[in-house]
Amino acid sequence: MSRPGIGPRLVRGIGFVVDRDGVATVANRPVVALCRCDGSGRLPWCDSTHKVLCDSTHQVLRPGS
Amino acid sequence: MKDVSRKDDAGGSGYQDGMRIPTPRGRLSEAVHDHLTDPEVRALGLPALAPQGPDDAAIALWTLYELMYRGFDDVPDDVEWDPVLIEVRRRLERQLEARLRDDFSAIGFAGTFADLLQEDRLNAGTARFVRREATVDDVLEILIQKSVYHLKEADPHCFVLPRLDPGPKSMLAELQYDELGGGRPERLHAALFAEALAAAGLDPAYGAYLDRATEETLTLNNAMSMFCLNRRLRFAAMGHLAAFEATSSLPSADMVRGLRRLGFGEPVVRYYDEHVEADAVHEHLAREICDRMTGGDPALEREVLFGAYVCLELERRSAVKLVGAEVAA
């Protein structure tokens, strides 16, 4: 199965994520999906925005393109 | 005979009481209803009736499946395995499965799981409608139809767990643990939906709206039960789940915006808000489960695709029924 766009990285067993500003976000589920496309509206978690950032041929669109 | 073992506390989800049997919609569902409720009728067996149309077949099958979930008030628990009812269920199941397989063959689909989903993205369904233009009454009707599944959300897939090999089994357990609240009853997705119904002024009781469920809603639920209650169909069950989860996260975000636009309360928003994040995780788990189950075997992958197709197609039909073909497309 191909996975369009830059999908998230699934991570297990973490209590929280600290971003580069030192802000911690608690992980409320046993497996979390960390955003890797930087387009998520709820960072650090994936909200499936990477799918919107693909065109119909699964090519990843560059920001501003 | 009241079931004395039913003491489980639903943790405020509103479904601690059993439900009554849905109103029959034809002679077959009427015969099933009478068989369940009347011991004297039960002693006589069940005549081999043909359903009186799709509604009759759908509500009869739904009722028979429900015996395997929470059952009904005043129906003895051991009726669950009444061979007469199992025979009717198998007859209805065979008809449903044959119809769905015919539909799948008819589209002549030769692509991958990703292709199938990509085609489905052209169908906006109900969520975009809710985001942009639905009225409060439209949303209430959508919640009523969705309640048939969401009040037993994730329950069908619990039946699949023992049928899987260790790898996919542990991943499904992970997914289900999240669906079932991660050890916190108040976070059970079904409980979140019950709270959403109550906050929207609707009845959160399990099965409260069965008599308002459309044939499309019932068939969508029946297909899921059929896949999850037949070991033979476990690949389709997981393909269905993968398609369901993969088409949930972005639409849930649309629902959040629409519900906020219309001024629905936080519990209603919270249910969909939770699914933006949760299903972004579950999508990947479910697809991995399918990949591990099939190990690349084309025949098994075809079964996964069949399940995924059934999910998308029945959701599409249900959306067309709810909001009309022009809006759903």
Interface residues (C-beta under 8 A of the other chain):
Chain A: M1 S2 R3 P4 G7 P8 L10 R12 N28 R29 P30 V31 V32 A33 G41 R42 W45 C46 D47 S48 K51 V52 S56 H58
Chain B: T112 F113 A114 Q118 R121 E174 Y177 D178 G182 S249 L250 A253 V276 E277 A278 D279 A280 V281 E283 H284 L285 R287 C290 D291
